[in-house]
Structures are given as C-alpha cells and as structure tokens.
C-alpha cells in the first residue's frame, strides 16, 4: 500500500505545481494532499516538502493549526475572482458560469472561515 501513497504524493505534487501556472487549477489543496500522502508513502519527499521555503510553512500551518495565512487567502480569492470573470466572459451558457462561480464562492467562504496561523 505504501507505493499507492507514494504515487498519490507525486501526482498531487505535479498537479499542485501545474496549478502555479494554470488558472483554475488550485495549488494549495494539491500540495497539502501531496504532503499528507508523502507522510505515508515517502518520508524523503515529505521532509523535502516541509523544508521547501514556499510550501513548508503552509504545510506546517495546516498540519498544526488547520490554518491558512491571510496572504494565501487573498491570493486565492483574487485568483478565483479573476477566473469567475473569465468564466462569465467565455462560458457558452450562463448556467455554466453560474455553477463555476458558485463553487468558487463556496470555496472562498470556507477558506476565509479557516483560522490564520498564530504569529511568531
């Protein structure tokens, strides 16, 4: 079963890295999933993710406090708003844009409900 966790960790990491450059594909959930799976399937990858200067603090905040930084929240909501505008401009049917925007609104609301990490 360890190989399945290893595979999920690497696939999630790849999707998370793609999310950095592809609008609409989230980064944070895939990186968190990668860290979760790596903790069960690849100790080396898990340690590497925790040491990464970009992802490490985010992973530690999530694991220890279930928290998301205010900067990450603003970035995510701003990106979702831009994607919603693009969706409304390009969707072939209004209801498609409405569903996508609704899902992003729910995710944004959930995200803002998460606590922020304690200050050092």
N, C-alpha and C positions, 0 to 999 in steps of 0.2 A: 504494500500500500504506500510505502514511502516514495516510490517512483511516481505515483499519481500526484502526490503533494508537490514533488519536485517539478513535474511538468506543469501543474497549475501555477506554481510560483513563477516560472519563466514565461509562460504565456501571459499571465497577468502583468508582469513587468513589461513585456513587449507592448501590450495594449496601452499600458499607462504611459510609456514613452511616446507612442504614436499620438496619444491624447494631448501631448505638449504642442504638437504642430497641426493637428487636425481639429477644426472647430466641431463641436458637437460630441466629440468623444472625450469622456471625462478622464482626468489623470488620477486624481486623489483616490477614488474608490479602487481602481486597479492596483495602485501602489500599495494601499492598505491590504488588499486581498493577497498581493504578492508576498508581503511581509508575513501575513498570517500563514499562508501555505508554506513559505520557506522555513518558518519556525518548526514545521512538522516534517519537512522533506529535505531541506538543505541548510544545515547550520551555517555553512560558509556564506551562502547567499544572504541569509538572514543577518548575519554580522555585518556584511558589506552594506546592506540597506540601512542598518542602524548607524553606520559610520558615515554614510553619504551626507554631505553638507546641505543638500537640497531636500532630501526626503527623510533623513534620520530624525530631525526634530519633530516633523509632522507625525511620523510613526510613533515616536515615544509619547508625544502629547495624546495621541489617540489611545494607545495601549494603557497609559497610566491614568488618564482623566476622561477619556471619551470626548476630548476637546479638540476644537478647530480654531486656529488663530483668526483674528479679525481680518488680517490681510488676506488670508486664504478665502474667507467668506466673501469679502468684497470682490476679489478676483473672480471667484466662481459665479457670483450673481451678475457681475458686469458681463462676463462671457456669455452666460445664459441669456441675458437681455439682448445682447448683440445677435445671438443665434435666433432668438424669437423674432427680432425684426427681419432678419434674412428669411426666416421661415414664412412670415406673413407676406413678404415680397415675392417669394418664389413658389409657394405651395400651389398646386393646381386646384385644390378645393379648400374653401375656408375652414372646414371642419378638421382638415389635416393640420393646419396651422394652430387651430384652437386646441387640439389634443396635445400637440407638442409643447405649446406654451403652457398649458395646464400642468403637464408633467413637470416642466421646469419650475413652475410656481410652487408646486408641492415640494420638490427637492430643495428649492431655495428657502422655503419656510422651515423645513426640517433642519436645514443647515444652520440657519440663524437661531434655531432653538437649542443647538448644541452649545455647551459651555465653552468659554475661552480658557486657554491654559493659564495656570497661575503664573504671576510674574516672578521672575527670579530675584 
